[in-house]
Amino acid sequence: MRARAEGGTFVARRGDGAQRFWLTVIGLGVAGLLISWGWSTFGARTPGSRRTGRHVVRVQVLNGSGEPGVGTRVAAFLREGGFQVTDVRNADRSDYFATFVVARRPDLSLAEEVAHYLGGPPLVRQEWSSALADVSVLV
């Protein structure tokens, strides 16, 4: 802190309060960046297990777009995100106009996890009793 003596007492200059304020703002910004870096480096890695906290979500990918290879690319993207892709094949039709996520269990949190990872496609509930997958993605 800069000060000058006037009659035996020290008087703070006007700019010291503003300097302290900006130094605090910069310090908080650096602290935020350090916390963000730490979380991205050492935090949870796979969205498939991070948000649900239970198990890795098993996903079936069905290509209904009519374009070869789309299902395989979506499956690779899901695997990168930590999801367990159990099946990749063509859908019953090849004229689906949009991607959607099908919840195969009564608990919708697993399907919501996949839909969130894929950017928010519509979610459809269609339960079945199969050990193949918790969620189906129709591309």
C-alpha positions, -999 to 999 in steps of 0.1 A, spaced: 0 0 0 14 34 -9 11 61 16 26 95 22 34 112 54 15 143 63 22 158 97 34 125 112 5 104 100 2 83 70 -26 89 45 -36 63 19 -38 75 -17 -71 73 -36 -60 47 -61 -52 21 -35 -89 10 -31 -93 5 -68 -60 -14 -71 -71 -37 -43 -105 -43 -59 -89 -52 -93 -63 -74 -77 -91 -93 -59 -110 -97 -91 -80 -111 -109 -72 -134 -80 -107 -148 -81 -104 -153 -119 -71 -172 -115 -86 -193 -87 -116 -202 -109 -93 -212 -137 -73 -234 -114 -105 -251 -101 -117 -256 -136 -84 -271 -147 -83 -294 -117 -119 -307 -123 -112 -314 -160 -79 -331 -152 -88 -351 -121 -126 -351 -121 -149 -378 -133 -142 -388 -168 -172 -406 -183 -206 -389 -186 -222 -424 -187 -213 -431 -151 -208 -396 -137 -243 -383 -136 -262 -415 -128 -236 -427 -102 -247 -463 -107 -234 -482 -136 -223 -477 -172 -254 -473 -194 -259 -501 -220 -270 -487 -253 -283 -502 -285 -278 -482 -317 -303 -486 -345 -296 -470 -379 -328 -459 -395 -315 -431 -416 -309 -450 -447 -273 -438 -448 -247 -466 -443 -222 -461 -414 -242 -436 -394 -250 -461 -366 -213 -471 -364 -203 -434 -360 -229 -428 -333 -218 -459 -315 -181 -448 -315 -192 -414 -302 -211 -430 -274 -182 -453 -265 -159 -423 -262 -184 -409 -237 -182 -440 -215 -213 -457 -226 -214 -494 -232 -227 -500 -268 -241 -535 -269 -256 -537 -303 -253 -517 -336 -276 -527 -365 -301 -514 -390 -335 -503 -377 -368 -519 -389 -372 -490 -414 -348 -467 -431 -370 -436 -433 -367 -421 -398 -363 -384 -402 -349 -376 -367 -328 -391 -340 -345 -401 -308 -336 -419 -276 -358 -448 -264 -360 -455 -227 -362 -493 -222 -364 -493 -184 -390 -477 -160 -363 -454 -147 -358 -426 -172 -325 -413 -158 -304 -437 -180 -322 -425 -212 -319 -389 -201 -282 -394 -196 -278 -406 -232 -300 -379 -246 -281 -353 -227 -248 -366 -241 -262 -366 -276 -273 -330 -274 -309 -334 -264 -328 -355 -290 -364 -364 -281 -370 -391 -255 -395 -419 -260 -406 -444 -234 -409 -480 -246 -401 -505 -219 -390 -541 -226 -376 -569 -205 -342 -576 -221 -307 -578 -208 -294 -564 -241 -297 -527 -234 -310 -500 -210 -315 -475 -238 -319 -476 -276 -308 -448 -299 -325 -446 -332 -306 -426 -357 
